[in-house]
Amino acid sequence: MSTFLGIGLGPIQTGIFMAGADKGGFSRIVMAEVNDELKNAVNNSGGHVTINIAAENHVYQETYSNVEVFNPSIKAEQEKLIEAASEADEIATALPSVEFFQVTAKWLLEGFLQNPAKHRFIYTAENDNHAAEKLEKSIAKPFADTYYLNTVINKMSKVATAEECSRHGLEMLCPAAGRGHLVEEFNKILISRCDGIETRQVKNLYVKDDLYPFEEAKLYGNNAIHFLLGTFAKTAGKKFISELRQCPELLDKARTAFIDECGSALIKKWAGFDELFTTTKFKEYAEELLIRMTNPFLRDTVARITRDVPRKLGWEDRVIGTMRLLLSQKVQPDVIAEGAALAAAEEFGADKAKVISALTGLWPAPWTAEHQKVMDLILEKVK
């Protein structure tokens, strides 16, 4: 009998790992979830979970059955999860942050100790480049045949409220869940390699020898352009990013930033590593993503995309980090700098002194020539 254990019951878990486990034919699908309302809703439905999948021209549903949900904060239910952890062949963590690993690791460790020789794969999906290493450190005990794997997830998803589900014809996770999960149809998830990974059962996971170049392509490509699109849409007074499909000049600008700026720099840096980092393949990748990002059936809001601007203007993050990558590869960040200026002016005020003060506070000391170059490029675009 094969067992899959998922930790966290958000749309990344249901739309990727639960879906992949269901298609992989696991005998048991067990979930750890601290929200009792959600736990009870799934269990009272007979273990049926339905998600909404946004294709290019419609939304359809998939339902997964025989799902068991337990709350790790309840002692008796934690024991059930410890048992599941001891038996699980594959585990996926999809928590809001790696900060939750310290708590999760305690009961996972108890389960692993009950079956220390078990061959198990653990997929970490916390949007942290080193989540796997951090979880392994939190477990703090070696198990020879346990493998902690990082992921690169370029799949868009959201939680839809009950009102949104009713208004837009979406299915709730289950009748009493009070919410639905909406995920895009794209489902190619990258994972790191380990011994025996070819025996995995979870479907739609693709192995790469080194994830780092793909992590950079995501942060300094996908994430940078997604935020740029959101910034353009906000400036244009749009509510949904899909409305940019009626603004060809803004989409063309984003296309230039994606292919000629981000793409050129990433190709220069990672040439020969993978076919993605070639002119033809990266252009195909960018064009496909621009379509996916503006899919009207995802109902992705500009407010969501452009939230938390100070973090996104951080030195290592999707905007400034992308500008720095471009400069390191001798590529001029023209449109990306424009997006940075628009975001900074919107957040801090369209005044160069205010922008300088705010960004100086966000970026690490000491101040270098690189800091000044990035600042100058942004200030040139502040109006």
Residue pairs with C-beta under 8 A, 6 or more apart in sequence:
1 27
1 28
1 87
2 25
2 26
2 27
2 28
2 89
2 201
3 26
3 27
3 28
3 30
3 84
3 87
3 88
3 89
4 17
4 18
4 21
4 24
4 26
4 28
4 29
4 30
4 88
4 89
4 90
4 91
4 92
4 201
4 202
5 30
5 31
5 32
5 81
5 84
5 85
5 88
5 90
5 91
5 92
6 13
6 17
6 18
6 21
6 29
6 30
6 31
6 32
6 91
6 92
6 94
7 13
7 31
7 32
7 91
7 92
7 93
7 94
7 95
7 104
8 32
8 33
8 93
8 94
8 95
8 96
9 31
9 32
9 33
9 35
9 38
9 39
9 42
9 69
10 94
10 96
10 157
10 159
10 181
11 51
11 157
11 158
11 159
11 181
11 182
11 183
12 94
12 125
12 153
12 155
12 157
13 31
13 92
13 94
13 125
14 49
14 51
14 64
14 173
14 181
14 183
15 51
15 53
15 155
15 157
15 181
15 183
15 187
16 92
16 94
16 125
16 153
16 155
16 183
16 187
16 189
16 204
17 92
17 94
17 123
17 125
17 202
18 29
18 31
18 49
18 64
18 67
19 51
19 62
19 64
19 187
19 203
19 204
20 202
20 203
20 204
20 205
21 29
21 64
21 90
21 201
21 202
22 29
22 64
22 65
23 203
23 204
24 200
24 201
24 202
24 203
25 201
26 89
26 90
26 201
28 66
28 68
28 84
28 87
29 64
29 66
29 67
29 68
30 67
30 68
30 69
30 70
30 80
30 81
30 84
30 88
31 42
31 67
31 68
31 69
31 70
32 69
32 70
32 71
32 72
32 81
32 104
33 39
33 69
33 70
33 71
34 71
34 72
34 73
35 71
36 71
37 176
37 177
37 178
38 69
38 173
38 177
38 178
38 179
39 69
39 70
39 71
40 176
41 173
41 174
41 175
41 176
41 177
41 178
42 48
42 49
42 67
42 69
42 173
42 174
42 177
43 68
43 69
44 174
44 176
45 174
45 175
45 176
46 65
47 65
47 66
47 67
47 68
48 63
48 64
48 65
48 67
48 174
49 63
49 64
49 67
49 173
49 174
50 61
50 62
50 63
50 64
50 171
50 172
50 173
50 174
50 180
51 61
51 62
51 64
51 171
51 173
51 180
51 181
51 182
51 183
52 59
52 60
52 61
52 160
52 170
52 171
52 180
52 181
52 182
52 183
53 59
53 60
53 61
53 62
53 182
53 183
53 184
53 185
54 182
54 183
54 184
54 185
54 295
54 297
54 298
55 185
55 297
56 185
56 291
56 295
56 297
57 297
58 297
59 169
59 170
59 182
59 297
61 171
68 80
70 77
70 78
70 80
70 81
70 84
71 77
71 78
72 78
72 81
72 103
72 104
72 107
78 107
81 107
81 111
82 107
82 110
82 111
82 114
83 111
83 114
84 111
85 91
85 107
85 108
85 110
85 111
85 112
86 111
86 112
86 114
86 115
86 118
87 115
87 118
88 111
88 118
88 120
89 118
89 119
89 120
89 121
89 201
90 120
90 121
90 122
90 123
90 200
90 201
90 202
91 108
91 120
91 121
91 122
91 123
92 122
92 123
92 124
92 125
92 202
93 101
93 104
93 122
93 123
93 124
93 125
93 126
93 131
93 135
94 125
94 126
95 101
95 104
95 126
96 126
97 126
97 128
98 124
98 126
98 128
98 131
98 134
98 135
101 134
101 135
101 138
102 138
104 135
104 138
105 135
105 138
105 139
105 140
108 139
109 139
109 140
109 141
112 118
112 120
112 139
112 141
112 143
112 146
113 141
116 143
117 143
117 144
117 145
118 143
118 145
118 146
119 145
119 146
119 196
120 143
120 145
120 146
120 147
121 147
121 149
121 194
121 197
121 200
122 132
122 135
122 146
122 147
122 148
122 149
123 149
123 151
123 191
123 202
123 205
124 131
124 132
124 134
124 135
124 148
124 149
124 150
124 151
125 131
125 151
125 153
127 153
128 134
129 150
129 211
129 212
129 215
130 150
131 150
131 151
132 148
132 149
132 150
132 192
133 148
133 150
135 148
136 148
147 194
147 195
147 196
147 197
149 191
149 192
149 194
149 197
150 191
150 192
150 211
151 189
151 190
151 191
151 192
151 211
152 189
152 190
152 208
152 211
152 214
152 215
152 218
153 189
153 190
154 186
154 188
154 218
154 222
154 289
155 183
155 184
155 186
155 187
155 189
156 183
156 184
156 186
156 292
156 293
156 298
156 300
157 181
157 182
157 183
157 184
158 181
158 182
158 183
158 298
158 299
158 300
158 304
159 179
159 180
159 181
159 182
160 168
160 170
160 179
160 180
160 181
160 182
161 178
161 179
162 172
162 178
162 179
162 180
164 170
164 180
164 299
165 171
165 172
165 179
165 180
168 299
170 180
170 182
171 180
172 178
172 179
172 180
173 179
173 180
173 181
182 298
182 299
184 292
184 295
184 298
186 292
187 204
188 204
188 206
189 204
189 205
189 206
190 205
190 206
190 207
190 208
190 211
190 214
191 197
191 205
191 206
191 207
191 208
191 211
192 207
192 208
192 210
192 211
193 207
193 208
193 209
197 207
198 207
208 214
208 274
210 273
213 266
213 269
213 270
213 273
213 274
213 276
213 277
214 274
214 276
216 266
216 269
216 270
216 325
217 266
217 270
217 276
217 277
219 317
219 318
219 321
219 322
220 262
220 265
220 266
220 318
220 321
220 322
220 325
221 258
221 262
221 263
221 266
221 285
221 286
221 289
222 289
223 318
224 257
224 262
224 318
224 319
224 321
224 322
224 336
225 254
225 257
225 258
225 262
225 286
225 289
225 290
225 293
226 293
226 305
226 318
227 305
227 306
227 312
227 318
227 319
227 339
227 343
228 254
228 257
228 335
228 336
228 339
229 241
229 244
229 250
229 254
229 293
229 294
229 305
230 241
230 302
230 305
230 306
231 306
231 339
231 342
231 343
231 346
232 244
232 247
232 250
232 253
232 254
232 339
232 342
233 240
233 241
233 243
233 244
233 247
233 250
233 302
233 305
234 302
234 306
234 346
235 342
235 346
236 243
236 244
236 247
236 250
238 244
238 247
238 302
239 301
239 302
239 303
240 296
240 299
240 300
240 301
240 302
241 293
241 294
241 300
241 301
241 302
241 305
242 294
242 295
242 296
242 298
242 299
242 300
244 250
244 251
244 254
244 294
245 251
245 294
245 296
251 290
251 294
253 335
253 338
254 290
254 335
255 286
255 287
255 290
256 335
257 334
257 335
257 336
257 339
258 286
258 289
258 290
259 282
259 283
259 286
261 322
261 326
261 331
261 332
261 333
261 334
261 335
261 336
262 286
262 322
262 325
262 326
262 336
263 279
263 282
263 283
263 286
264 326
264 329
264 331
265 325
265 326
265 328
265 329
265 331
266 277
266 282
266 325
267 277
267 278
267 279
267 282
268 329
268 330
268 331
269 277
269 325
269 328
269 329
270 277
271 277
271 278
275 281
276 282
276 285
293 300
306 343
306 346
309 343
309 344
309 346
309 347
310 347
310 358
310 362
311 317
312 318
312 319
312 343
313 319
313 320
313 340
313 343
313 344
313 347
313 359
313 362
314 320
314 321
314 362
314 363
315 321
315 324
315 362
315 363
315 364
319 336
319 339
319 340
319 343
320 340
320 363
320 374
322 333
322 336
323 333
323 336
323 337
323 340
323 374
323 377
324 370
324 374
326 332
326 333
326 336
327 333
327 370
327 373
327 374
333 377
337 377
337 378
337 380
337 381
338 381
340 377
340 378
340 381
341 355
341 378
341 379
341 380
341 381
341 382
341 383
342 381
344 355
344 358
344 359
344 378
344 382
345 351
345 355
345 382
345 383
347 358
348 354
348 355
348 357
348 358
349 355
350 382
350 383
351 382
352 379
352 382
355 378
355 379
355 382
356 375
356 379
359 375
359 378
360 367
360 375
363 371
